[in-house]
């Protein structure tokens, strides 16, 4: 397979080293968007307290964030089809940095709409990064190892999601009386630091040759034909499953702090630290899940985890014991661990030259994360936070069905 990187061509002898370097660099991106998402769930509760928005209004953070994924996925895929994965990564990093810097005027004005716009710009960049990085990892090596490689890279996404709530809990929920503008100062500092790191990463990617896999064989044979995506039922069902999975993941994360603090015995800062612990469980689950996939079929493991999460969410809703309820909700994060990368890898399997376009549609399905939090917030405002969690319970049932049934459809 011909390898194009910048203006250089990587031959067979250097392909393995080029693949390894590319995998390491791209995996660092998974950490950065995990960090951004981990901070988002803490901002949800932080803005409820400092800007006095309702649960439904706070769900607009996720709507702006994941709505951007929906809008950017197809343009990013079209860009990469013409110019390659590296171009998509560089555009994504530039938008990420620009959105982080927009937190400076947003905090100065203490304006919730400005925060929403800044997060929309950040997520526009992340939509480009995910559209590039997820399929890129799956093709950096043998096809049969695609799901394992993606789960490994997604493990570092989990690490970023662990660091985000920990950082937000330490800085955003300090025990002091303050006006709104002072309360948002730590938010500004965190996002300025993120912008600096992201700009440095963009420079590194720009200066580093990366293999860009083209649809052309070394032996001169024509590229594999593009498949009709709507005719691939395993792919169509993957888009549906990913929509509901992201809806569940984002909804559970967005209102985790509200669920844990509802009895009054846990502060917002303590709840943020618990969310960080939940992300640590998600991280451990990804490493364990990656190992389990060497002995258990990814689709079967996905189905089992989906059913487990339906049970755990129902336990969290109905248990009268606060420790059991919170413990069950923490367990949900462990079993969410493999879901996104496994659905993604199963969905893009056998798409050939249509892989980039298929990947963009799977990234568009992340729009589920824009819808579920607002719906959960509305239910919470009307009848209580526990009732809102029936929504992710249903979503996990769809994921379980895909693992056991939908992923096998051809």
N, C-alpha and C positions, 0 to 999 in steps of 0.2 A: 504493500500500500504506500503510495507516495505521501511523504510527510513534508508539509510546507511550514516554515517558521520564519516570519519576517521576510527577508529576502534570501534566506538560505534554505537548502534542502537537506533533510536529515536522512542518511542512508540506512540500510538495514543494520549495519554494525552499531550505529549510535542510537537506534530507535529506542532500545530499552532504557538507556540513560535519559533520553529526552522525555520518555513517558514518565519516568520516576520523578524528574524535576517538575514536570508539568503537574503531576498529581499532588506533590507537596505544596506548590504555590497555589493551586486552585483550592486545595483543602483549607488554606488560610482564609479564603473568602467565606467558607462555611462558618467559621468562627465569627467573622465580623457581622454577618447578617443574623446569626444566633444572638449575638450581643444586642443588636438593635431590637430584635423581637423580645428578648428578656426585659429590656428597659420599658418596652411599650406597655406590658401588663402592670408594671409598677406605676407608670404615668397615669394609667386609668384611674386608680384609687387616689393618687396624688392630686389630680385635677378635681376629683370629686370634693376633696377637702379644701384645696386652696382657691379654686375658681368656682366652687359651689355648683357644679353641674349634676344633673340627675344620673341615675344608672343608665337610662336610655341614651342621654346625651353623651355620656362617657363612652358608650359603644360606638359613637361616631369616630373615635380615634382609630378603631379597628376598621371601620368602614372606609376611611380615607386611606389607611395603610394598605389594606388588601384590595381595595378598589383600584389602586394604582397598578397592582400586579395584573389585574384583568385588562387594563387599558394598554399596558406596555408589552405584554407577552408576544403578540403577533408582530408588531413593528420590530421588536428585538430579534425575533426569529428571522424575519425578512432581511434585516441588516446582516445577520450572521451567515445566512445562506449566500450572500454576495461577498462579504468581506472576511468571514471566518469568526471563530470563537473569540479570538483575542480582542477584536474590535468591540464586540459586545461587552466583554469584561471591562475594557477601558471606559466605555460610555457609562456603564453601571457605576464604576467607582467615582467618576466625575459628578454624576447626579447625587450619589450618596453624600459626598463631601459638601456639595452645594446645599442640600437639604439640612445637613447638620449645622451649617453656618447660619441658616435662616432662623435657628433657635435664638440667635442673639437679638434681632429685633422683636421676636415674639415674646421673649422674657422681659424685654424693656417695656413693652406695651401691656404685658400680662393679658394678652389677647388669645382666647381659645380658638377663634377661627384662624389666626395666624399659626398657631401650633398645628392645627389640622393641615394647613397648607404645607408647612415644613415637613411633616410626616409623610404627606403625599409625595413630595419631591424625593425624600429618602427612599420611600418604597418604590418609586419609579426606577431608581437606580438598582435597588435590590431585585426588582422584577427582571431587569436586564441581566444581572449577575446570575440569578437562578436559572433563567432560560438558557444561559451559556454553560454554567458550571455543572448542572445536573446531568445533561446528556453527555457533556465532555468527559466526565468521569466514567460514565458507562462504556464509552468507546476507547478509553485509554488502556487497552489490553483485550484479552480473550472475551468473547461475548458471554460465555458461561459464567464468568466471574463478575459481570456487571453489577448485579444486585449486591454482592459482597463489597465491592469497591465503593459503591455509593453509600452503603450503610457505614463503612469505615469513615468516609469523608463526613457524613452526616453526624458521626459521633462528635466531631469537633464543633459542629453546629450546636449540639447539646451542651458542650463546654461553654460556648458563648452564652447560651440561654441560662446556664448556671451562674455565670459571672454577672449578667445583667441585673437580675433581681437583688443579688447581694450588694452590688454597687449602688443600686437605686435605694435599697433599704437603709444603707449606711448614710447616704447623702440627702435623700428626699424626705425622710420622716424623722428628722432630728427633733428631739423634744424641746421645743422652744416656741414662744409666742412671736409671731412675725407677721408683717403685712404681706400681701400677696406678692409684691415685687421682690421682697427679700426671700420669700419661700421658693421663688423660681430661680434664684441665683445659682444654686447647685446644679440645676438642670442645664443652665447655660454653660457652666464650666465643663460638665461632662460632654456635651455635644461639641464644644470647641476642641476638646482633646480628641474626640472621635474623628473630627474633620482633619486634624493634623495627621493622624495615623493613616486615614484613608488616602490622603494626598500622597503620602510616602509610599503606600502600596501601589498607587497608580503609576508613580515614577518607576518603581521596581518592575512592574509588569511591562511597562512601555520599553524598558531597556533590556528585558530578558527574552531571548528567542523561545517561542513555545511551538510545539508541534500542532499544526492545524490539519486535521484529518479530512482529506478530500475524497469525494466519491469517485475515485479512479484507482485501478489496480496497477501494481508494479509490472505485471506481465502485459499491459496494454489492453486488457479486456475491458469492455464497457462497464460503467458503474451499475450497481444493482438498480433495477427500475423502482420508481416511486410507487408505493402501494396506495390504494384508495382507503383513506383512514376510516371512513364511515363503514367500510366493509370489514374492518377488523374489530370484531365484537369485544375481544379482550381489551382492546384499546378504548373503545367507546365506554365500556363499563368502568375502566380505570379512571376516565375523566369524571364519571358520576361518583365513584368511590372517593376520589381525591377531593371533590367538592365537599362531600359530607365529612370526610376526615378532617380537613382543615377547618370546617365549621365547628366541629367538636373541639379540636385542639385549641383554637383561638377563643372559643366561648368559655371553655374551662379555665384557660389561663387568665382571660380578661376579668372574670368574676371570682377567681380563687380567693383573693384577699377579702372580698365582700362575704363570701361563704364562711371563711374561717373566723372573721371578726363579728359575725352576726350575733353571737351570744354575749358579746361585750367583754369576754375574758381574755381576749388576745388583741394587742395593739396592732396598728397598721404596720409598724416597723417589724414586729415579731412575725406578722403574717408574710411580709416581704421575704424575711429570712426563711420561713417555711416554704415559700415558693421557690427560693433558691435551692433548698434541699430537694424539692420535687424535681427541679431541673437536673440535679445530680443523679436522681433515680433514673430520669430519662437518659442521661448520658451513660450510666452503667448498663441500662437496658439495651442501648445501641451496641455497645461492645459485646455484651453477652449474646444479643441477637445475631450479630455478625458471625460469632463463633458457632452458634446453633445452626446457622444456615449451611454449615458443612455437613450436617447429618440430618437435618429436617428441611424438607422442601419449603422455600420461601412462601409460597402461596398458602400452604397448610399452617405455617407459623403465623402468618397474617390473620387467617381466619380464627385461629385459637385466641390470639390476642384481642381480636375484636369482640368475641363473645365474653372474654374475661372483663373487658372494660364495661360492657353493658351491665354485668353483675355488680361491679364495683361502684358504678355511678348510682345504681338503685340502692345499694347499701348506704352510700353517703346520704341519699335523700331521706331514707326511711329510718335510719338508725337513731334511737333516742340518746345514745351515748356519744358525746361530742368527740371523744378520743377515737372511737370506732369510725365515726363519720369522716373526720379529718384524715385518719389513716387510710380509709378506703379511697378518698380523693387523691391522696399522695400516690397510692398504688396505681391509679389511672395513668399517671405520667410514665411509670415504668413500662406499662403495656402499650402506650402510645409510641414508644421509642422507635420501633422499626417501621411504623405504618407509612409515613410519607415516602421514604426512599424505596420501600418494597413495592408499594403501589406504582410508583414512578417507573421502576425498573421492569416490573411485569407489564406495564402498559406500553412501553416503547420497544419491547421485545419483538424482533422480526419486522420492524418497520423499514429497514433498509435506508434508502435515500430519503425517505419521508420522516426520519427520526427527528430532525430539527423542528419541522412543523408540528409533529406530534408532541414534542416536548413543550412547544409554546402553548398548545391547547391544554396540556396538563398543568402548566403554570397558570393559565387563565382560570382554571378551575379553583384556584386559591381564592377566588372571589367569594367562595363560601364563608371565608373568614371575615368578609365585610358585612355579611348579612346576619349571621348567627348572633354576634354580640349585641347588635341593636335589638333583635328579637328577644334575646334573653333579658336584656335590660328592661324592655317593655313589660315582660312577664314579671320580672322582679319588682318593678315599681307598682304593678297591679296586685300581685298576690304573694310576694315573698321570694327571696333568692333561691330557696330550695326547689320550688316549683320550676324555676327557670332551667334547672339541670335535667329535666326530662328531654329537652332538645338535644343535648349531646348524647344522651342514652340512645335515642333513636338513630343518631348519626353513626355511632359505633356499631349498631346492628347492621347498617348498610355495609360498613367496612368488613365485618365478619362474613357477610354474604359474598362479597367480592372475593375474599380469600378462598373460600370453599367452593364457590360456584362460578362467579363471573369471570375470574381470571383464566378459567379453563375454556371458555367459549372461544371459538376460532371463526 
